Amino acid sequence: MACKACSSENQANFSGELTVAFPGVQRLNLAPIYVCQKTLVCLDCGYTELVFPATELEKLRKGMKGYHSNVQFATEHSRLL
């Protein structure tokens, strides 16, 4: 599969850890969410794709409830190869 940003075929899968902090002063009391997932990285331009596990995605939805932003969460996602 080609990179969505530069069309390069030079991509690799990596395991990664990510800490997600909620935006806004009103969410300072919410604990960050720690996520371990597979990431697909283009080794030419750096474009990266990742998929959050369903349990962590649900935590993000709950933490963002009532927050109005341009972020939209998909209900379904494709898995990385």
HUKAKA-V260629 format. One record per backbone hydrogen bond with DSSP energy under -1.0 kcal/mol. NH is the residue of the N-H (numbers start at 1). CO is the residue of the C=O. If there is no record, write none. Layout:
nh/co
NH/CO
NH/CO
This chain:
nh/co
3/8
7/3
11/9
12/41
14/39
16/37
18/35
20/33
27/24
28/25
30/27
33/20
35/18
37/16
39/14
40/49
41/12
42/47
43/10
46/42
49/40
57/53
58/54
59/55
60/56
61/57
62/58
63/59
64/60
67/64
